[in-house]
Amino acid sequence: MSDLTLYIGNKNYSSWSFRPWFALTAAGIPFKEVLIPFDFPAGNPEFFKLSPVGRVPVLHHGETRVWESLAIIEYVSDLFPEAGIWPQDRADRAMARSISMEMLSGFRALRNACPMNIRRPHAPIALPEGVMADVARIEAIWRDCLARSGGPFLFGKVSAADAMFAPVVNRFAIYALTEDARSRAYMDAMNAHPAWKAWQAAALAETWIVPEDEA
């Protein structure tokens, strides 16, 4: 076990926690996991003891504190360059970082209307304006990356880019947002990955309910 500690929220709901957890786990990087649940209406006050922004995820490495999903992934990639968290090819790496930043900063209509929820039964909901435009852009990203790499993951082998889109894979499935065969094949590959299965099993075992995330 390394001296990395990743603090996360509920596995059923916390899309931000899912991303670095998936990236580190898929890359085989050892870390200690500490789960602090969202069990207060305005967020758990314990988060402020761990992170200056009072949110999870946050990574502790000795005296170093790293928050925000993508920053955590970048930090660990610097620590373990041999793990191949980002694609090896420079052009692929640039594209992977670009789409990861796009995921981080965009797609608000989708994220607001369709929160991640691992245990939700798969069924469509009424969608507000903008959601399907987000879906179309994400599917275009997946289509371009998979055509470039040959799959099964966005850049051939699983990478940080897949980790950044992992919560979207759940959203597409549980809200029945796509029937596209290429998207479904990518989603199936993600669902079959051991890191995904481990997170899913833990999420399904949780008993916490967060009403605002039960769309």
N, C-alpha and C positions, 0 to 999 in steps of 0.2 A: 504494500500500500504506500502510495506517495504521500506527500504532505499537502496535497490539494484537497480542499473541502468545498463541495458545491452545495449551497443552500438553495432549496427549491420549494415551490408551493405544491398544492394538490396535483397529483398526476392526472386526475380526471379532467381538470380544467386548465391548468397552467401551461399555455402554449409557449410562453416565454421561457419557462423552465425546461420544457421538452427539448427545445433546440440545442442548447449546449450539452444537456445530458445525453441526448442521442449522438451528438458528434463525438463526445469523449468516449462513450461506451462502444460505439461502432469502430472507433479507431484503436480500441484496446488500451486506452490510457487509464491507469489506476487512479481512483479518487474516492474520497469518503463522501457519502451522500447524507445530507441532513434535511429532512422534510419538515417544514413549518406550515401548518395548514391555514387556509383562509377561513378562520372560524370567528371573525369579528366583522360586523357590517361594514366598517370603514377600513378594513385591513388589519392584519395582526400587528400590534405595536412592537412585537419582537423583531420585526423586520428592520426597524430603525436602529437596533443594536448591532446589526450586521452590515447594513448598507447605508451610505449617506443619502440615498434617494428613498429609502424606506420600502423598497420593493425587492422581490426575488425575480430572477436568480441573481446570486452574487457568489463569486469565487474568492476564497481565502487561500493565500499561498504565503505562509509565514506572515510578515507584516503587510504584505501586498493585498489590496482589495480591488477586485475587478467586477464591475456590474455591467448590465446590459448583455443580452445573449451573444451578439456578434463580437463584442469586445472580449468576452470570455473565450470564445472560440479562437479568435486571433491570438490571444495571450498564450493559450495552451499550444497552439500551433507553433509559436516561437519556442516554447519550452521543449516540444517534442517534434522537431522538423522531420524526423525519420518516420513518424506515424502517418504522414501523407493525408493530413486533414483537408488540405486544399489540393486540387489537381497539380500534377507535376509540370505539365506543359504551361509555359508562360501565358500564351493566348487563352488557353482554357481557364487558367487561374484568374486572369483578368475578367473573363466573362462570368465565372463563378462568383467573384466578389461583386460584380455589377448587379447580377440578379439577386444576390443576397441582400445588398443594400436596397434594391427596389422592393424586396419583400419586407424589409425592416421598416421602410418609410411609407409604403403605399398600401393599396387595397383596403382602405378603411371601410368602405361600404360592406365588403364581404366580412371583415373582422367584426364590425359592429352588429351586423344582422345575424351572423352565424358563429357564435362562440364555439371554441373547441370543447368537445364533451365526449370522452371515450366511450362511456356507457350508454349514450343516448340511442334509442332505437332508430334505425335508418328510415327516415320519412321526410318528404319535402315540406317546406313551410312557405308561406306567402313572403315574397322577396321584395324589398324596397328598391327604388331606382338606384342603379349603379352597381348592383351586385353582379349581374350577369356580364357587365363590361369588365369587371375585375376577373371573373371566371375566364372570359375569353382571352384576356391578356396573359393570365397564368398558363392557360393551355398552350398559348403561342410560345411562351418561354420553354415549357416542357417539350413541345414538339421540336423546336429548333435545337435544343440541347441533345435530345435523344437521337435526332437525325445526325447530328455532328459526331456523337460518341458511339452510337450503336447500342446504347443501353447496357444493362437494364436500368442503371441509375443515370442521373443527369450527365455525369462525366465518365461513364463507364463503371467505375467502382464507386462505392458510396463515399460521399465527401461532405464538407461543410455546407455546400449548397443544398444537398438533400435534407440535411438537418434543419436548415432555415425554412424549407418548404414542408417539413413533416406535419405541422399543425394543419396546413391547408389540405394535405392528403386526408386527414380525418374529417375536415369540414366538407370536402367534396363528397365523401362517402355518406356521412350521416344525414346530410341535407339533400342527397340525391341530385347533385349539381352537374353531373356529366354522365353521358353514355358513350363518350368518345372512346374507341377501342384502344388507342395509343395511351390516352390518359389512364384508362383502367389498367392497362398492363403495367404502367409505371407504379400506380397505386398498389397493385398486387405485389410487386417486387418490394416496395417499402413495407407493406403489411407482413411480408414473410421474413423480413430481416430479424435476426435474433434480438437486436436492441429494441426494435419496435415491439416485439412480442413480450419482452421483459417489462417494458413500460406499461403496456396494455394490461398485462396480468395484475400488476400492482394497482393500476387505476381502477380496475374492475373490483378489486377487493376493498376499496375505500368506501367509507360510509358517510362522509361529509356531503352536504347538499348546499350549494350556493345558488339561491333562487334566480339571481340576475343572469346567471350563465346557463339557465335551463330554458333555452329558446323554445 
